[in-house]
Amino acid sequence: MSDAAPLPPQQDEGERNRPYPLFIERIILLLVLLGVGGAVYLLALNLPVPPWLTVVVVVPLAYVVWATLAERLGGIVQLRHRDA
């Protein structure tokens, strides 16, 4: 039993609870998403490729960004629900 791994350090209150409301984080993530979308749009305007090819390339990228943001927001909501 002495070879067992030690317990991980416990999180304190500051690490678990965000110093700002969830609404502000959603606004920040929305602005990041709009920025990524705008950058891809501007890049597509400058590339000599047909529009359908741009859509084929951008849809998987948009899905990955959307899924990442949704997972991030979902994790924060779960933490807030658990702490309440």
Backbone as CSV, one residue per row, in Angstrom:
resi,resn,N_x,N_y,N_z,CA_x,CA_y,CA_z,C_x,C_y,C_z
1,MET,0.802,-1.205,0.000,0.000,0.000,0.000,0.843,1.266,0.000
2,SER,2.091,1.164,0.360,2.919,2.362,0.425,3.299,2.866,-0.966
3,ASP,3.091,2.048,-2.008,3.429,2.457,-3.374,2.300,3.207,-4.061
4,ALA,1.211,3.422,-3.375,0.074,4.115,-3.981,0.434,5.579,-4.246
5,ALA,-0.121,6.104,-5.311,0.129,7.506,-5.668,-0.535,8.425,-4.648
6,PRO,0.108,9.534,-4.347,-0.521,10.475,-3.400,-1.742,11.136,-4.028
7,LEU,-2.594,11.644,-3.195,-3.788,12.333,-3.681,-3.387,13.628,-4.384
8,PRO,-4.112,14.004,-5.432,-3.796,15.271,-6.092,-4.114,16.440,-5.163
9,PRO,-3.446,17.561,-5.365,-3.742,18.716,-4.506,-5.179,19.178,-4.692
10,GLN,-5.799,19.581,-3.628,-7.184,20.034,-3.684,-7.256,21.442,-4.282
11,GLN,-8.310,21.679,-5.046,-8.502,23.009,-5.617,-9.037,23.947,-4.545
12,ASP,-8.507,25.139,-4.540,-9.071,26.103,-3.604,-10.232,26.838,-4.276
13,GLU,-10.888,27.657,-3.529,-12.098,28.342,-4.007,-11.814,29.235,-5.217
14,GLY,-10.642,29.848,-5.286,-10.313,30.749,-6.386,-10.132,30.030,-7.708
15,GLU,-9.651,28.795,-7.689,-9.456,28.043,-8.924,-10.771,27.497,-9.465
16,ARG,-11.679,27.188,-8.590,-12.912,26.543,-9.005,-13.942,27.544,-9.508
17,ASN,-14.047,28.681,-8.882,-15.051,29.675,-9.257,-14.417,30.789,-10.067
18,ARG,-15.057,31.132,-11.146,-14.544,32.180,-12.020,-14.724,33.548,-11.369
19,PRO,-13.771,34.473,-11.580,-13.918,35.810,-11.010,-14.879,36.694,-11.801
20,TYR,-15.420,36.197,-12.910,-16.357,36.973,-13.717,-17.540,36.084,-14.070
21,PRO,-18.675,36.672,-14.391,-19.875,35.872,-14.678,-19.754,35.080,-15.983
22,LEU,-20.554,34.058,-16.087,-20.570,33.210,-17.278,-20.984,34.007,-18.511
23,PHE,-21.832,35.004,-18.354,-22.294,35.810,-19.486,-21.123,36.487,-20.183
24,ILE,-20.178,37.005,-19.417,-19.021,37.678,-20.011,-18.169,36.680,-20.786
25,GLU,-18.024,35.484,-20.260,-17.241,34.471,-20.974,-17.914,34.108,-22.296
26,ARG,-19.228,34.025,-22.298,-19.922,33.737,-23.561,-19.694,34.837,-24.581
27,ILE,-19.691,36.075,-24.141,-19.433,37.203,-25.044,-18.015,37.111,-25.600
28,ILE,-17.052,36.807,-24.741,-15.662,36.680,-25.185,-15.525,35.567,-26.212
29,LEU,-16.135,34.412,-25.941,-16.039,33.291,-26.879,-16.756,33.596,-28.187
30,LEU,-17.860,34.336,-28.133,-18.546,34.734,-29.359,-17.663,35.652,-30.191
31,LEU,-16.987,36.587,-29.556,-16.088,37.488,-30.284,-14.920,36.714,-30.902
32,VAL,-14.411,35.722,-30.187,-13.341,34.885,-30.745,-13.856,34.126,-31.964
33,LEU,-15.055,33.572,-31.859,-15.643,32.843,-32.983,-15.861,33.755,-34.184
34,LEU,-16.359,34.970,-33.950,-16.543,35.924,-35.040,-15.202,36.324,-35.648
35,GLY,-14.193,36.456,-34.824,-12.865,36.793,-35.331,-12.291,35.696,-36.208
36,VAL,-12.449,34.444,-35.791,-11.974,33.324,-36.598,-12.757,33.255,-37.906
37,GLY,-14.077,33.422,-37.815,-14.898,33.407,-39.030,-14.532,34.537,-39.979
38,GLY,-14.299,35.728,-39.435,-13.901,36.861,-40.271,-12.554,36.642,-40.931
39,ALA,-11.614,36.058,-40.198,-10.291,35.778,-40.774,-10.387,34.764,-41.905
40,VAL,-11.211,33.723,-41.712,-11.390,32.726,-42.769,-12.075,33.355,-43.980
41,TYR,-13.060,34.219,-43.740,-13.761,34.892,-44.842,-12.795,35.768,-45.642
42,LEU,-11.979,36.548,-44.958,-11.025,37.411,-45.654,-9.984,36.591,-46.411
43,LEU,-9.581,35.477,-45.835,-8.646,34.599,-46.528,-9.290,34.016,-47.779
44,ALA,-10.554,33.630,-47.671,-11.257,33.046,-48.817,-11.426,34.063,-49.950
45,LEU,-11.571,35.334,-49.594,-11.688,36.361,-50.634,-10.398,36.501,-51.440
46,ASN,-9.277,36.247,-50.789,-7.992,36.435,-51.453,-7.470,35.182,-52.142
47,LEU,-8.095,34.043,-51.891,-7.633,32.813,-52.526,-8.330,32.616,-53.874
48,PRO,-7.596,32.157,-54.865,-8.211,31.912,-56.182,-8.861,30.524,-56.263
49,VAL,-9.829,30.268,-55.403,-10.525,28.975,-55.396,-12.023,29.224,-55.502
50,PRO,-12.760,28.261,-56.014,-14.220,28.432,-56.118,-14.870,28.457,-54.724
51,PRO,-16.024,29.107,-54.617,-16.700,29.208,-53.309,-17.033,27.861,-52.675
52,TRP,-17.413,26.862,-53.473,-17.778,25.576,-52.892,-16.591,24.921,-52.191
53,LEU,-15.388,25.143,-52.718,-14.207,24.575,-52.084,-13.934,25.255,-50.740
54,THR,-14.183,26.543,-50.687,-14.030,27.265,-49.415,-14.995,26.704,-48.381
55,VAL,-16.221,26.435,-48.779,-17.214,25.862,-47.851,-16.777,24.487,-47.375
56,VAL,-16.257,23.667,-48.286,-15.816,22.318,-47.915,-14.686,22.376,-46.890
57,VAL,-13.824,23.366,-47.019,-12.702,23.487,-46.085,-13.139,24.115,-44.764
58,VAL,-14.049,25.085,-44.817,-14.409,25.839,-43.627,-15.394,25.088,-42.728
59,VAL,-16.275,24.278,-43.270,-17.276,23.589,-42.444,-16.630,22.692,-41.379
60,PRO,-15.642,21.855,-41.710,-15.010,21.075,-40.625,-14.309,21.953,-39.593
61,LEU,-13.681,23.029,-40.055,-13.029,23.942,-39.121,-14.054,24.599,-38.192
62,ALA,-15.167,25.029,-38.757,-16.220,25.652,-37.945,-16.783,24.645,-36.935
63,TYR,-16.930,23.380,-37.341,-17.439,22.371,-36.417,-16.481,22.166,-35.245
64,VAL,-15.191,22.114,-35.529,-14.209,21.921,-34.462,-14.235,23.100,-33.487
65,VAL,-14.300,24.308,-34.020,-14.361,25.489,-33.154,-15.639,25.475,-32.321
66,TRP,-16.770,25.168,-32.966,-18.056,25.130,-32.258,-18.039,24.071,-31.156
67,ALA,-17.523,22.879,-31.469,-17.497,21.800,-30.479,-16.583,22.147,-29.308
68,THR,-15.462,22.780,-29.604,-14.540,23.164,-28.533,-15.173,24.198,-27.612
69,LEU,-15.809,25.192,-28.197,-16.454,26.226,-27.391,-17.615,25.649,-26.584
70,ALA,-18.389,24.766,-27.204,-19.519,24.164,-26.493,-19.033,23.317,-25.320
71,GLU,-17.945,22.592,-25.524,-17.398,21.776,-24.436,-16.881,22.670,-23.314
72,ARG,-16.253,23.763,-23.670,-15.731,24.706,-22.659,-16.874,25.307,-21.853
73,LEU,-17.918,25.767,-22.550,-19.061,26.335,-21.838,-19.769,25.282,-21.007
74,GLY,-19.894,24.076,-21.542,-20.544,22.999,-20.808,-19.809,22.659,-19.531
75,GLY,-18.479,22.664,-19.562,-17.692,22.379,-18.368,-17.880,23.445,-17.310
76,ILE,-17.954,24.698,-17.719,-18.140,25.787,-16.763,-19.524,25.706,-16.137
77,VAL,-20.528,25.404,-16.956,-21.887,25.298,-16.430,-21.972,24.150,-15.434
78,GLN,-21.318,23.029,-15.723,-21.332,21.905,-14.782,-20.670,22.277,-13.467
79,LEU,-19.555,22.998,-13.527,-18.894,23.418,-12.293,-19.795,24.328,-11.476
80,ARG,-20.451,25.265,-12.126,-21.319,26.187,-11.397,-22.509,25.438,-10.797
81,HIS,-23.032,24.455,-11.534,-24.169,23.691,-11.026,-23.736,22.849,-9.816
82,ARG,-22.564,22.273,-9.887,-22.070,21.440,-8.796,-21.797,22.261,-7.546
83,ASP,-21.281,23.482,-7.747,-20.920,24.311,-6.600,-22.126,24.960,-5.943
84,ALA,-23.235,25.024,-6.630,-24.413,25.714,-6.087,-25.059,24.924,-4.973
